[in-house]
């Protein structure tokens, strides 16, 4: 279970004081499209509130344990030149 969709479902009819029931639905790493579609459908129903998704996709985060970049390379020898400054459109200092 790497993806979870959370939401609160109102058990009471419209016009009455809401009674919220927390709900969650789990998805595997390969089911991101299904999880996003489920979120979208939940948001269309006014009985749902606080619809959110949480994920920890192993392939999207990187290799476990890589914590350092030395001389422009990761511990396994791959070139690493990512820079936060480059993301904002600023010129990189070298």
C-alpha positions in Angstrom: 0.0 0.0 0.0 1.8 3.1 -1.2 -1.1 5.3 -2.2 -4.0 6.1 0.1 -7.1 8.2 -0.6 -8.7 9.8 2.5 -12.0 11.6 2.8 -14.8 12.3 5.3 -18.3 11.2 4.3 -21.4 12.9 5.7 -23.9 10.3 6.9 -26.7 12.9 7.4 -29.1 14.2 4.7 -28.5 17.8 3.4 -29.7 20.4 5.9 -29.0 18.4 9.0 -26.0 18.6 11.3 -23.3 16.6 9.6 -22.1 13.3 11.0 -18.7 12.6 9.5 -17.4 9.1 8.8 -13.7 8.9 8.0 -12.9 6.7 5.0 -9.7 5.5 3.3 -9.0 3.5 0.2 -5.6 1.9 -0.5 -3.9 1.5 -3.9 -0.7 -0.1 -5.0 2.3 1.8 -6.6 1.0 1.1 -10.1 -2.5 2.4 -9.5 -1.9 6.1 -9.3 -4.3 6.8 -12.2 -7.1 5.0 -10.5 -6.4 6.8 -7.1 -6.5 10.2 -8.8 -9.7 9.3 -10.6 -11.2 8.2 -7.3 -10.2 11.5 -5.7 -11.9 13.4 -8.5 -15.1 11.4 -8.3 -15.2 11.9 -4.5 -14.8 15.6 -4.8 -17.8 15.8 -7.2 -20.1 14.4 -4.4 -21.1 17.2 -1.9 -21.4 14.6 0.9 -17.6 14.2 0.9 -15.2 16.6 2.5 -11.5 16.8 3.1 -10.6 14.6 0.1 -6.9 14.1 -0.1 -4.3 11.6 -1.3 -1.1 10.5 0.3 1.6 8.6 -1.5 5.1 7.2 -1.0 6.0 5.8 -4.4 9.3 4.0 -4.2 10.2 4.6 -7.9 9.4 8.3 -7.7 11.6 9.1 -4.7 14.8 7.5 -5.5 17.1 4.8 -4.2 16.8 4.2 -0.5 19.9 5.3 1.4 21.3 7.8 -1.0 22.2 10.7 1.3 25.2 12.3 -0.2 26.6 13.9 -3.4 30.4 14.1 -3.6 32.2 15.7 -6.5 28.9 15.8 -8.5 28.2 12.1 -8.2 25.9 9.9 -6.0 27.4 7.1 -4.0 26.7 4.6 -6.9 28.6 6.8 -9.4 25.7 8.5 -11.2 26.1 12.2 -12.2 24.0 14.5 -10.0 23.6 18.1 -11.1 20.2 19.1 -9.9 19.9 22.5 -8.3 17.1 24.3 -6.6 18.3 27.5 -8.1 17.9 26.0 -11.5 14.3 25.2 -10.8 13.4 28.8 -10.2 15.0 30.0 -13.4 18.1 31.5 -11.8 21.5 31.1 -13.4 23.5 28.3 -11.7 26.8 29.2 -10.1 29.5 26.7 -11.0 
